[in-house]
Amino acid sequence: MSSPDPQVRAARNQSTSSARPGARGPVVAVTGAATGVGALLTARLAASDEVREVVGIDERRGECDTARWHVLDVRDPAIAEKLRGADVVVHLALDLDLETDAAARTAYNVRGTQTVLTAAAAAGVHRVVLCTSAMVYGALPDNELPLSEDAELRATAEATGVGDLLEIERLARRAPRAHPGLNVTVVRPAVLVGGVDTALTRYFESPRLLVVAGSRPAWQFCHVDDLCSALEYAVLEKADGELAVGCDGWLEQEEVEELSGTRRMELPSAVALGAAARLHRIGLTPSPAGDLAYTMYPWVVSGSRLHDAGWRPKYTNEEVLAELLDEVSGRHTVAGRRLGRKDATAAGAAGATVALLGAAAVVRRARKARRRI
């Protein structure tokens, strides 16, 4: 299907603009506005009486007809012209897909953020809101419960996408110095739930919940609706700086097992981490061993800055977990790899893991055999 004529498209965008004559409030541009959290936030801001106009930027036009749309890649320097007149930019065009090639993912995430920050400064935008994750604090056995926003970022690049998020955090810290007058707010959600697919949501697709012996997990969730409301607080400058967002409190592993009705499968640390590393290295699973740390140790955040500003989560951890379990019902994942229903049923709980480990052993033997030929 061919694209509409540029003049026709421009007229359509103008006619559906969310600009309200005489309305006060900021003009807000949202990147990644056509899908996921970006689409939800775009619709939320477009409906807000506190926002004058919403500009949606993505590689395809989204469904919010009251936003003004620009279709382009966020890495395109031409985005600077599209941001002229905006007061705030919310950058949500990130690729954290488990199946994406890691190098391509990093190139998109880091270059996109660099381009948006530079373009925003050139266009006279005064605030950029970035979204990373509470994972940047790292999952470590000596983490405080909960962590404050000012806690040191101790994560490493060993988990899916965390290296990209740490680089985005670095760019956020550097931007106000490189571009005087540009303010940057970073929002860090806990385990995000609501139509998202991550290594942490896939953890709950397993027939049994893997628990590493001697670990001390603590589970804190963040519903996408609560993330959007926190982002709106940042847009309207009701809170700024580094903002951690999630449900109040946390759930212990035993509570998660009781609420989910799923039994645990406990493995020694060396076995679990070693198997995860081998399976990822030979391409059988999308998740590196570093993802396991976030199921082993706490990385719960306090969200005190948002709370001090008057923000409160709409959902509890128990409610978000129930929604997550409903979302993943019928899916079957072992070690981060999705299995077909027939495979999972035949393999069973522990048997599925054994089958996957066995597959890794077969691959290793086949590779050794090829080397001997």
WOPE-V470788 format. One record per residue. RES is the residue in one letter. SS is DSSP state (H for helix, E for strand, C for the rest). PSI is psi as a letter, one per 30 degrees, with the letter a starting at -180 (999 if undefined). Layout:
RES & SS & PSI
RES & SS & PSI
This chain:
M & C & k
S & C & l
S & C & k
P & C & l
D & C & k
P & H & e
Q & H & e
V & H & e
R & H & e
A & H & e
A & H & e
R & H & e
N & H & e
Q & H & e
S & H & f
T & C & g
S & C & k
S & C & g
A & C & k
R & C & j
P & C & k
G & C & f
A & C & k
R & C & l
G & C & l
P & E & l
V & E & k
V & E & k
A & E & k
V & E & k
T & E & l
G & C & h
A & C & f
A & C & f
T & C & l
G & H & b
V & H & e
G & H & e
A & H & e
L & H & e
L & H & e
T & H & e
A & H & e
R & H & e
L & H & e
A & H & f
A & C & f
S & C & k
D & C & f
E & C & g
V & E & k
R & E & e
E & E & k
V & E & k
V & E & j
G & E & k
I & E & k
D & E & l
E & C & f
R & C & l
R & C & k
G & C & a
E & C & f
C & C & j
D & C & f
T & C & g
A & C & l
R & E & k
W & E & k
H & E & k
V & E & j
L & C & l
D & C & k
V & C & f
R & C & f
D & C & k
P & C & f
A & C & f
I & H & f
A & H & e
E & H & e
K & H & f
L & C & f
R & C & k
G & C & f
A & C & k
D & C & e
V & E & k
V & E & k
V & E & j
H & E & j
L & C & g
A & C & i
L & C & k
D & C & j
L & C & g
D & C & k
L & C & f
E & C & f
T & C & k
D & C & k
A & H & e
A & H & e
A & H & e
R & H & e
T & H & e
A & H & e
Y & H & e
N & H & e
V & H & e
R & H & e
G & H & e
T & H & e
Q & H & e
T & H & e
V & H & e
L & H & e
T & H & e
A & H & e
A & H & e
A & H & e
A & H & e
A & C & f
G & C & g
V & C & k
H & C & f
R & E & k
V & E & k
V & E & k
L & E & l
C & E & j
T & C & c
S & C & l
A & H & f
M & H & f
V & H & f
Y & H & f
G & C & l
A & C & j
L & C & k
P & C & f
D & C & g
N & C & k
E & C & l
L & C & j
P & C & l
L & E & k
S & C & l
E & C & e
D & C & f
A & C & k
E & C & k
L & C & j
R & C & g
A & C & l
T & C & l
A & C & g
E & C & f
A & C & l
T & C & j
G & C & f
V & H & e
G & H & e
D & H & e
L & H & e
L & H & e
E & H & e
I & H & e
E & H & e
R & H & e
L & H & e
A & H & e
R & H & e
R & H & f
A & H & e
P & H & f
R & H & e
A & H & f
H & C & i
P & C & k
G & C & f
L & C & k
N & E & k
V & E & k
T & E & k
V & E & k
V & E & k
R & E & j
P & E & l
A & C & a
V & E & j
L & E & k
V & E & k
G & C & i
G & C & g
V & C & l
D & C & j
T & C & l
A & H & e
L & H & e
T & H & e
R & H & f
Y & H & e
F & H & g
E & H & f
S & C & k
P & C & f
R & C & l
L & E & j
L & E & k
V & E & k
V & E & k
A & C & k
G & C & g
S & C & l
R & C & i
P & C & l
A & E & k
W & E & k
Q & C & k
F & E & l
C & E & j
H & E & k
V & H & e
D & H & e
D & H & e
L & H & e
C & H & e
S & H & e
A & H & e
L & H & e
E & H & e
Y & H & e
A & H & e
V & H & e
L & C & g
E & C & h
K & C & f
A & C & k
D & C & a
G & C & b
E & E & k
L & E & j
A & E & k
V & E & k
G & C & l
C & C & l
D & C & k
G & C & a
W & C & l
L & E & k
E & E & l
Q & H & e
E & H & e
E & H & e
V & H & e
E & H & e
E & H & e
L & H & e
S & H & f
G & C & g
T & C & k
R & C & l
R & E & l
M & E & j
E & E & k
L & E & k
P & C & k
S & H & e
A & H & e
V & H & e
A & H & e
L & H & e
G & H & e
A & H & e
A & H & e
A & H & e
R & H & e
L & H & e
H & H & e
R & H & e
I & C & g
G & C & g
L & C & f
T & C & k
P & C & f
S & C & k
P & C & l
A & H & f
G & H & f
D & H & f
L & H & e
A & H & e
Y & H & f
T & H & g
M & C & e
Y & C & l
P & C & k
W & C & h
V & C & k
V & E & l
S & C & e
G & C & g
S & H & e
R & H & e
L & H & e
H & H & e
D & H & f
A & C & f
G & C & f
W & C & k
R & C & k
P & C & k
K & C & f
Y & C & l
T & C & l
N & H & e
E & H & e
E & H & e
V & H & e
L & H & e
A & H & e
E & H & e
L & H & e
L & H & e
D & H & e
E & H & e
V & H & f
S & C & k
G & C & f
R & C & l
H & E & j
T & E & k
V & E & k
A & C & h
G & C & f
R & E & k
R & E & k
L & E & l
G & C & l
R & H & e
K & H & e
D & H & e
A & H & e
T & H & e
A & H & e
A & H & e
G & C & a
A & H & d
A & H & e
G & H & e
A & H & e
T & H & e
V & H & e
A & H & e
L & H & e
L & H & e
G & H & e
A & H & e
A & H & e
A & H & e
V & H & e
V & H & e
R & H & e
R & H & e
A & H & e
R & H & e
K & H & e
A & H & e
R & H & e
R & H & f
R & H & f
I & C & 999
